[in-house]
């Protein structure tokens, strides 16, 4: 009789140990049960329930419109599917900025209603009070520096961040501050590879890059971009592993043809 081997869950401690051993960390986004189940079965280390759901799932131009309750809905769907991966949920725009009490209540709502394992916040020293409050409640926090999409209207562009010396210096200081606050990892988005290397070597917590070169401790992509479900987003850092937009479209076109021509359903496909 075969005995099901218990799945070893990925924890923040395991993520930290991976950096110590020099083992790269894999992270992808997930917003729904069916996709999360596939990604978890493939052995992904971290699943990010990203506020990128605002773009990918809802069709908004930015990440700003998605609400806390909508993030919780996506997180619940992912949690139901996952046996192994560490699940991190983005705190959406407006649920933590400038108000540490709100940051804590938003986090508690996510953790209680979704069953996820950690939250992610964008920013450095300016969100210190919120980070410390959340950590004091026992909830792990992932940081996010570089291009911070929730600040798109401040930056006015999605171009590479921290190319200038002053911004690079602040990013290094912010990374050290987030480590000192007690964050378990930091996402570095769209910054020069040499700066990402410097940050990764100067802090003990793992860095996870997106458009930040090969020297970070892990990598993250938006799953729909990696699979080619999205067509119009083609940044330099993106490697498409499939072209599912074309494949799905072709399958649906064939289905339409088969229905119209009365080929589907055939005799074997009926009762």
Secondary structure by P-SEA (a helix, b strand, c coil): cccccccccccaaaaaaaaaacbbbbbbbbccaaaaaaaaaacccbbbcccccccccccccccccccaaaaaaaaaaaaacccbbbbbbbbccccccccaaaaaaaaaaaaacccccbbbbbbcccaaaaaaaaaaabbbbbbbccccccccccccccccccccaaaaaaaaaaaaaaaaacccbbbbccccaaaaaaaaaaccbbbbbcccccccccccccccccccccccccccccccccaaaaaaaaaaaaaaaaaaacccccccccc
